[in-house]
């Protein structure tokens, strides 16, 4: 029995969202709430994981993983785990609190480290082929 693609994504997104929730609960306890560390960590780690998966699928094992597995992991799990809508809201809250320097550092750091994470993941997998 094959599951419909939308159900596969739904199940993956539920898992990714649950993982995100746990990170959102744990990180502020560890690092405080003055800076959106949880979203920052989620965006950067999600980008690295996406780079690793994309690199693996493109350079290492693009034939073994079925489309349902790809949908579950990338669109589902990572889609539920990482969202830049939360990033945008956190940026706005920092700016509204008058912490424009922190807001800009947050935005620039998230984007640059996110891009860097995807690049590092792809380069790592590429180097292993």
N, C-alpha and C positions, 0 to 999 in steps of 0.2 A: 504494500500500500504506500503510495506516494502522497505526502502532505502537500497542500496548496502552498505556493510560495509566500503568500501573505501570512499564513499561519506559521511558517518557518521563521519569518522575520519577526512576527509577534512574539514567539517564544524566546528568540534570541534577545530581542529588545527588553523583555521582562527580566532576563538574567542580567543583561548589561545595566539596566536601571537599578536592579537590586544591589549590584556591586558598587555602583555609583553612590547609592544611598549609604552603604556602609562606610565608604571613603568620606562622604560628607559628614557623617557622624563622628568618625574617629579623628580626622585631621584637625578640626578646630580644637578638640580636647588636647591634642598634642602641641599645636603651634599657635593657638589663640585665634581670635576673630577679627583682628585689626586689618588683616589682609586676606583676600579670598584664596588662601593656600589650597583648599580642597579642589576648587575648580581649576586652579593653575596646575596642580598635580594631575588631575583627570585629563585636561587638555593635552599636556605634554606627554604623559604616559600613553594616552590613547593614540596620539600621533605616532609615537615610536612603535607601538603595537601594529598600527596600520601599515607603517613602513616595512616592518618585519614580515607581515602577512603578504603584502603586495610584492615584496622582493622574493619571498619564498614561492609564491604562485607564479611569478614571472620568470624566475631564473632557476628554480630548484625542482619544483614538483607541480607544474601546472596541469598535469594530466590526471593525477590521482584524486585530487579534491573534486568532488562533484559540485555542480551548481547549487544544490540545496545546502551543502556544507559551507560554500562561500557566502551564500545569502545569510545563513544563520550566524556566522562569525563576523562578517564585515558589516552588512546592513543591519543585522539584528543586534548582536552583542555589542559591537563597537558603536553602533548608532544609538543604542540605549545608554551606553556608558559615557560617551562624549557628546556634548552639545555646545555650540558657540553662542546659543541664545542666553544661556546662563552667564557665559563670559561677558556678553554685552551688557547684561543687567548689572553684574558686579562692577563693571567699568563705570556705568552710569551712577551707581550708588557712591562709589569712591569720589567721582567728580562732583556729585551733588553735596557731599560732605566737605568739599573744599580741598580735597586731597588730590589735586590734579597731577602732581608729580608722581604720586603712588599709582594713580590710574594709568598714566602714560607708561610707567615702568611695567605695570601689570600687562597692559595690552602689547607692548613691544616685546616683553619677555615671553609671553604666551605664543605670539606669532613666530618669533625667531626660533625659540626652542622647539615649537611644534614642527616648523619646517625642518629644523635641524634633526629632530627625531625621525621624521620620515626619511630624510636623506641618510641618516646613520643606519637605520634599519635596512634600507635597500642596499647600501654599500656593504654592510655586514654580510647579508645573504649573498650578494654578488661575489664577495671575496671567498665565500665557501664553495662556490661552484667550480 
